[in-house]
Amino acid sequence: MVDNRDATALPGWLDDLSNSGLAPLAGLAGALHEDQRAVAQGITTPYNSGVVEGRITDVKLQKRLMAGRAGVPLLRHRVVLIAHFRRRYADRPTVLPR
C-alpha cells in the first residue's frame, strides 16, 4: 500500500489484523482504525514529517545526554552541529561521525 500510495486495501488489511488472533496486531488495528482517514491520507500523500521528527529526536537526545551539565548555548551548539553533520553525510544516514 505504501509503495503504491494506494489505501484502498486498508480496511481489509485492518480487518485481517483484527481477526489475526494476536493481541498486539489487533491492538494496532484498533488504533489505526480509530483514525483511518488520517492513516489513508498518510499512505496516499507524498509529504511526510520525517525530517522534522528526526530533528526533534536529535534535540531530545542531546537534552537527555547533557541533563544538568550544560546550558542552552552548549545544547544549541551541539544540536546545530548534529544538523550540519546530517546534511553533510546525507548519503550515509546511518553513519554519524563521533
Rosetta silent file (secondary structure, phi, psi, omega in degrees, C-alpha in Angstrom):
SEQUENCE: MVDNRDATALPGWLDDLSNSGLAPLAGLAGALHEDQRAVAQGITTPYNSGVVEGRITDVKLQKRLMAGRAGVPLLRHRVVLIAHFRRRYADRPTVLPR
SCORE:     score description
SCORE:     0.000 S_00000001
   1 L     0.000  -43.774 -175.930    0.000    0.000    0.000 S_00000001
   2 L   -70.249  -42.919 -179.889    2.721    2.472    0.939 S_00000001
   3 L   -61.583  -39.080 -177.950    4.894    1.812   -2.104 S_00000001
   4 L   -90.490   -6.268 -175.790    1.943    2.285   -4.467 S_00000001
   5 L    52.192   46.437 -178.923    0.344    5.075   -2.398 S_00000001
   6 L  -128.709  110.507 -175.354   -2.969    3.253   -2.669 S_00000001
   7 L   -96.401   13.903 -177.812   -5.042    2.960    0.513 S_00000001
   8 L   -66.052  -27.562 -179.975   -7.988    1.061   -0.990 S_00000001
   9 L   -85.464   -2.820 -175.441   -6.839   -2.183    0.667 S_00000001
  10 H   -59.206  -48.695 -179.286   -6.542   -0.548    4.103 S_00000001
  11 H   -58.756  -42.695  178.131   -9.980   -1.525    5.510 S_00000001
  12 H   -65.937  -38.392  179.124   -9.491   -5.179    4.569 S_00000001
  13 H   -65.303  -41.920  178.332   -5.964   -5.187    5.927 S_00000001
  14 H   -65.501  -38.362  176.554   -7.154   -3.731    9.238 S_00000001
  15 H   -63.816  -41.065  177.931   -9.900   -6.375    9.427 S_00000001
  16 H   -62.282  -40.839  177.786   -7.323   -9.115    8.814 S_00000001
  17 H   -64.367  -44.396 -179.540   -5.167   -7.717   11.619 S_00000001
  18 H   -60.954  -36.196 -177.528   -8.138   -7.533   13.979 S_00000001
  19 L   -93.135   10.207 -176.497   -9.056  -11.154   13.236 S_00000001
  20 L   -72.065  -21.840 -178.179   -5.484  -12.466   13.412 S_00000001
  21 L    85.741   -0.709  178.172   -5.867  -13.674   16.994 S_00000001
  22 L  -103.025  119.041 -174.425   -2.684  -11.878   18.023 S_00000001
  23 H   -57.637  -43.799 -179.896   -3.331   -9.243   20.672 S_00000001
  24 H   -62.588  -39.699  179.250   -0.559   -6.818   19.615 S_00000001
  25 H   -70.346  -38.037  177.569   -1.721   -6.828   15.987 S_00000001
  26 H   -65.267  -37.905  176.665   -5.356   -6.484   16.993 S_00000001
  27 H   -65.288  -41.213  176.843   -4.423   -3.526   19.195 S_00000001
  28 H   -62.434  -43.936  179.647   -2.538   -1.904   16.327 S_00000001
  29 H   -61.815  -40.693  178.948   -5.510   -2.442   14.039 S_00000001
  30 H   -63.548  -42.952  179.570   -7.835   -0.868   16.588 S_00000001
  31 H   -65.956  -41.846  179.015   -5.628    2.190   16.971 S_00000001
  32 H   -69.835  -33.809 -179.724   -5.272    2.624   13.214 S_00000001
  33 H   -67.225  -32.540  179.711   -8.981    2.065   12.672 S_00000001
  34 H   -60.688  -34.182 -178.479   -9.845    4.914   15.076 S_00000001
  35 L  -124.449   48.700 -173.356   -8.117    7.385   12.780 S_00000001
  36 H   -61.380  -35.203  179.361   -8.441    5.530    9.490 S_00000001
  37 H   -63.626  -41.271  179.341   -8.911    8.699    7.417 S_00000001
  38 H   -67.930  -38.794  178.323   -5.591   10.114    8.657 S_00000001
  39 H   -63.380  -44.562  178.890   -3.830    6.792    8.017 S_00000001
  40 H   -62.962  -39.697  177.628   -5.218    6.676    4.470 S_00000001
  41 H   -63.828  -40.701  178.187   -4.102   10.277    3.930 S_00000001
  42 H   -64.181  -33.527  179.086   -0.625    9.403    5.179 S_00000001
  43 H   -73.085  -39.149 -172.108   -0.420    6.498    2.748 S_00000001
  44 H   -88.270  -19.650 -177.146   -1.599    8.452   -0.286 S_00000001
  45 L   -89.361  147.334  178.649    0.224   11.762    0.141 S_00000001
  46 L   -82.116   -3.852 -175.954    3.851   12.277   -0.930 S_00000001
  47 L   -95.991  148.970  175.057    4.531   14.542    2.070 S_00000001
  48 L  -151.509  169.557 -178.295    5.797   13.470    5.486 S_00000001
  49 L  -109.916   26.870 -176.528    7.290   14.945    8.622 S_00000001
  50 H   -59.759  -41.777 -178.975   10.250   12.595    8.844 S_00000001
  51 H   -65.528  -43.994 -179.976   12.919   15.305    8.740 S_00000001
  52 H   -63.702  -43.816  179.256   11.215   17.329   11.463 S_00000001
  53 H   -62.737  -36.717  176.845   10.769   14.258   13.642 S_00000001
  54 H   -63.538  -41.357  177.643   14.447   13.446   13.177 S_00000001
  55 H   -64.416  -41.908  179.110   15.452   16.911   14.362 S_00000001
  56 H   -62.278  -40.817  177.847   13.163   16.611   17.395 S_00000001
  57 H   -62.087  -41.692  177.625   14.741   13.258   18.210 S_00000001
  58 H   -60.766  -44.749 -179.178   18.216   14.832   17.987 S_00000001
  59 H   -63.483  -44.470 -179.494   17.225   17.652   20.333 S_00000001
  60 H   -64.954  -38.368  178.310   15.692   15.262   22.870 S_00000001
  61 H   -63.063  -46.941  179.532   18.742   13.010   22.769 S_00000001
  62 H   -63.447  -38.645  178.616   21.115   15.901   23.419 S_00000001
  63 H   -60.967  -43.297  179.631   18.888   17.168   26.216 S_00000001
  64 H   -69.090  -40.593 -179.071   18.992   13.753   27.901 S_00000001
  65 H   -65.489  -36.618 -173.226   22.732   13.321   27.397 S_00000001
  66 L  -104.389   16.525 -175.470   23.579   16.742   28.769 S_00000001
  67 L   -55.632  123.008  177.598   20.928   16.951   31.510 S_00000001
  68 L    76.652   -3.125 -176.589   22.168   19.191   34.301 S_00000001
  69 L  -114.916   -6.164 -175.393   25.600   19.608   32.739 S_00000001
  70 L  -143.774  148.054  174.517   25.033   22.151   30.020 S_00000001
  71 L   -91.106 -178.375 -177.803   23.253   25.411   29.489 S_00000001
  72 H   -60.222  -41.496 -179.327   21.222   26.482   26.494 S_00000001
  73 H   -59.859  -42.549 -179.984   24.213   27.832   24.473 S_00000001
  74 H   -69.123  -41.515  177.823   26.065   24.497   24.579 S_00000001
  75 H   -61.592  -42.796  178.541   22.922   22.498   23.796 S_00000001
  76 H   -60.698  -44.009 -179.683   22.157   24.822   20.865 S_00000001
  77 H   -60.841  -44.537 -178.674   25.726   24.414   19.571 S_00000001
  78 H   -65.816  -40.518  179.947   25.511   20.606   19.745 S_00000001
  79 H   -65.819  -42.226  178.362   22.120   20.476   18.003 S_00000001
  80 H   -64.209  -39.508  178.943   23.347   22.764   15.206 S_00000001
  81 H   -63.776  -42.613  178.146   26.478   20.622   14.839 S_00000001
  82 H   -63.903  -41.837  178.358   24.415   17.437   14.537 S_00000001
  83 H   -61.118  -39.976  178.069   22.182   19.094   11.924 S_00000001
  84 H   -61.781  -46.249 -179.236   25.309   20.077    9.977 S_00000001
  85 H   -65.640  -36.249  178.321   26.634   16.505   10.051 S_00000001
  86 H   -64.119  -40.218  177.900   23.266   15.103    8.974 S_00000001
  87 H   -69.319  -41.096 -176.439   23.247   17.402    5.937 S_00000001
  88 H   -67.310  -37.747 -177.469   26.893   16.720    5.140 S_00000001
  89 L  -108.082   37.969 -176.395   26.556   12.954    5.388 S_00000001
  90 L   -62.965  -28.051  179.457   23.038   12.695    3.914 S_00000001
  91 L   -76.375  -12.062  176.844   24.094    9.900    1.562 S_00000001
  92 L  -127.911   72.270 -171.930   25.083    7.834    4.627 S_00000001
  93 L   -66.467  -19.446 -178.879   22.222    8.455    7.079 S_00000001
  94 L   -89.738   -6.225 -177.273   23.190    5.662    9.474 S_00000001
  95 L  -112.795  115.633  173.798   26.752    6.898    9.948 S_00000001
  96 L  -115.093  136.144  178.800   27.410    9.934   12.097 S_00000001
  97 L   -66.672  147.574  179.706   30.974   10.984   12.901 S_00000001
  98 L   -98.785    0.000    0.000   31.919   10.716   16.557 S_00000001
